[in-house]
Structures are given as structure tokens and as C-alpha cells.
Amino acid sequence: MNRKGLLEMEREFSRRGFFGLLAKGLVVGAALEKIPAPLEAALRTRRPDTAHALQVYTAIARLTVPTDQDPGWATFDPAISLYGFNTFVYQIFLANNNIAFDAFQDCLIYMDGVPATLGYNTTFLAMGIDQQNQFLTDILAGNYENDGWQDILNLAVNASVVSAKTTFYSNFPNHLAKYGAEYQSFPSSPATGFVQMGLKGPVGAAEETALRAQFFDSEEIPGVDLSNPYI
């Protein structure tokens, strides 16, 4: 992760307005200044460990949309993690910007290792669920402003949380149109994001039949709005 990568990442995220005041302009440059020079130089010579970054992203997403009485992120893994990581973060948030995506992955990898320097004596991925929740809460609350990591942790967590919520509540895995199908209905089980929010989704065959029967004898006057009091 180098200065250009962090600045590209900040530019892409800020341009889409997802972070508000959490990641603006010089804040990202200041975060980079806190990385030791030898480590920064070494990071410039290789691409991020994508598999490692994806594991951290998945862990954050599982905390963001937990599985309880309803299905959560884990219900649809690993497909939903790959989609959120490669489609929402890389293609939509970062507009296919490889430099920014590399920086995002490096932020996730840093996030995994940082707890060991903050008194947790373990990595983020090795933590129990309660510890992970506490660490994530501390990041969102800005509790590491004085430890030199808050800005980088903000980038990793905010991007992951926003993309996880967006992916899940876009009704994954029933989020794409069924090409050639007359009705764009989707199953009610397992309960996807739309079902959990109480959204009915597109009109199905049975609903269309009922609507046609209900309004079969309705008077039709093409182009005239009978509810308009000025006609």
C-alpha cells in the first residue's frame, strides 16, 4: 500500500459520499505517514494477499449481518462475500480502480494484524465473536485516534460495512433479473434481505390473476384521470 493507493481509495470512496467525514482529503495521507518507511517500501513491491483480505472482509460482513432467527451473511457464503468484495467494493465503490482496490485490501490485512499491537494479543481473524464485535465497535467509535491506526481502520471497516449491507439487502442471491422469465418473482425461503424487510418484490402470476379479476369490470377511459377534480 503506497500513498497513491490510499489517495486513490479515498478519492473513489469520498466521491460516492459513503464516508462523510470519516475519510476526507489529508486524513488518508496522514494515515500513511504512520506506516514505518521500510514496511511502506516493501508493500510497494507486491500485490496484496487477496485471499487474506477476503477473509477479513467476510468476518466484518458476518458481524454486520449476523445470522440469528433469520438468515444472515453466513447463510449465503462464500458466494455473497465474493460478490460484495469483487462487485460492490471493486466495481461499484472503486469503479474498477486497481490501485485503490489494492489499498483497500492492504487496509483489511492491516486490520487483521493491528489488534496484537493494541492489547488484544491476537489477530482479528483469531478472535472470538465477542472480541471481534468489541474491536469493530471501537473502530466505529474512533477509539484508536491516538494509536496511529484509526484512519486506515476506518477505511477498511466503513467500506466493508456499507458494501455488506448493500449487498445483503439488495436481495442477494435473488438480486438479478431472470432473463426470459414472464414473472420476476423469487422464493420466500431462505428469507433474503427483501423478505426480512417485508418487501413483496415483483408481481407474480397469482397476484396478477387476482388483480385482473378485481378490476375486470372497471370503466376504462384511455388518457383520462377520473380522480382529477378539474376535469
Stockholm file with secondary structure:
# STOCKHOLM 1.0

chainA/1-231         MNRKGLLEMEREFSRRGFFGLLAKGLVVGAALEKIPAPLEAALRTRRPDTAHALQVYTAIARLTVPTDQDPGWATFDPAISLYGFNTFVYQIFLANNNIAFDAFQDCLIYMDGVPATLGYNTTFLAMGIDQQNQFLTDILAGNYENDGWQDILNLAVNASVVSAKTTFYSNFPNHLAKYGAEYQSFPSSPATGFVQMGLKGPVGAAEETALRAQFFDSEEIPGVDLSNPYI
#=GR chainA/1-231 SS CCHHHHHHHHHHHHHTTSSTTSSCTHHHHHHHHTSCHHHHHHHTTSCCCHHHHHHHHHHHHHHHSCCSSSCCGGGGTTHHHHHIIIIIIIIIISTTCHHHHHHHHHHHHHHHHGGGGTTCCSCTTTSCHHHHHHHHHHHHTTTTTTTTCHHHHHHHHHHHHHHHHHHHTTTTTSCSCCTTCSCCCCCSSSCCHHHHHTCCCSCCHHHHHHHHHHTTTCCCCTTCCTTCTTC
#=GC SS_cons         CCHHHHHHHHHHHHHTTSSTTSSCTHHHHHHHHTSCHHHHHHHTTSCCCHHHHHHHHHHHHHHHSCCSSSCCGGGGTTHHHHHIIIIIIIIIISTTCHHHHHHHHHHHHHHHHGGGGTTCCSCTTTSCHHHHHHHHHHHHTTTTTTTTCHHHHHHHHHHHHHHHHHHHTTTTTSCSCCTTCSCCCCCSSSCCHHHHHTCCCSCCHHHHHHHHHHTTTCCCCTTCCTTCTTC
//
